[in-house]
Amino acid sequence: MNHVSTPLIGHKSLSVLRWVARIWGSLSVAFLLFMILGHIIDGDEPFTSGFTSTKEVLIFFLFPVCTLIGLWMAWRMELLGSLMALIGVAGLFLLRQDLILDLWICVIVAPAVLYLIAWWFSRKGKSDTS
């Protein structure tokens, strides 16, 4: 008996999901870059003091660096990019539990979840047609 399965999400819906993730992710990257540059260029508080501990360096690497690179990579490699961004934020939350309920961080990293969902549905669609 041939079992023909229907896709869980249509091609057009998947395309819309990807474009929402791309636009939102681009806005997140632009916002993070703006904030980093603003902190570096700020005349009142020059960025000359640097990091005061290894923990601060690790936190900076996890968020925003991993998040920026992950969201940028997710344009072409949805799984790898989204996982990189999500792992970066998960690491941030492990080191800074006080930020877990910070809505802005969740808004910034939300496109990574959308990329992961898009990857999942595109994968399911390919395996169902095989």
Secondary structure, 3 states (H helix, E strand, C coil): CCCCCCCCCCHHHHHHHHHHHHHHHHHHHHHHHHHHHHHHHCCCCCCCCCCCCHHHHHHHHHHHHHHHHHHHHCCCCHHHHHHHHHHHHHHHHHHCHHHCCCHHHHHHHHHHHHHHHHHHHHHHHHHHHC
